[in-house]
C-alpha cells in the first residue's frame, strides 16, 4: 500500500506527459492502422522508460478513450476531448479511470519490444481480458502473497483445457502491469486493487487511493549544472510547464529535469519568450 500511491502518481504523470507531447507533435497512424515503430521508440525515449512500460501507458490511454485516431485525411494519434475532461478530475479519479481502462485492455504490454506495433486491432486478444480478470479474482481470494508460477498452477488445475503459453504470459504481464499501476505490491493486491474489483469500484477505489497518494509539490531545486530536481510528485500545472521547458533525465521518487538548448528551443517554438522562462524558473 505504501508504494501504491507512488505508482499511481507516476502512472498519472506518465499518461499526462505522453498526451501533452502528442498534442504538440502527434504521430501518424499507419496505413494498416497502429503506431509506427519509430514513433513508439521515440515515445519510450521521451518518457525516459523502457518499451513495455511505454506500451502500457499508450495502450491504457487508448483504452480510457483519452487517445484516438483523429480521422483526418492524413490521420494522426491525438488526445481526445475526453483528455481535457480527465485533466479536470481529481488525481484519484484520474487514476481510477486509467485502472479501469487497463482491466479492459486487450494488449499484454509486458510482451512489447522496441519493434512492436501498438494500437493495432489485429494485435487484440479478447482472451487477455478474461485471463486478467481471473488473475485479479484469484489474488483477491488469497490471504497471503501468491507467486506468479503458483497462480498459473492454480489456474491450470481449475481449467486444464485452457492452459498454455498465453495464460502464462498474461499472468506474468498482469503482475508487472498491476504493480506499475499501484494495484499490486509484493505479489499481493493493494487496498485500491481490491477495491477496484469490488462491488462499488469507482467510489471505493477512489477513496482507497486518495489516502495513499503522496502530497504534490509546487517547487523544484535548480542546480548549477542546469538540472532541476523535483523531490516528489509535481503538481500538474507546474509539471506541464517543466515538461515543455526541460527534458526528463531520470524518474523515481525524485524526478530530474535537464535544461538544454534544445529544450529551451521547444519552449520558444511553443510561443514562450525569455521573460516567461525567467518567470517559471
PyMOL commands that set and color helices and strands:
alter all, ss='L'
color gray80, all
select helices_A, chain A and resi 2-24+37-46+51-63+81-87+91-104+109-111+121-123+126-141+148-158+160-162+165-181+191-196+201-210+236-245+261-269+274-280
alter helices_A, ss='H'
color red, helices_A
select strands_A, chain A and resi 67-69+77-79+184-185+188-189+221-222+227-230+247-250+255-258
alter strands_A, ss='S'
color yellow, strands_A
deselect
rebuild
show_as cartoon
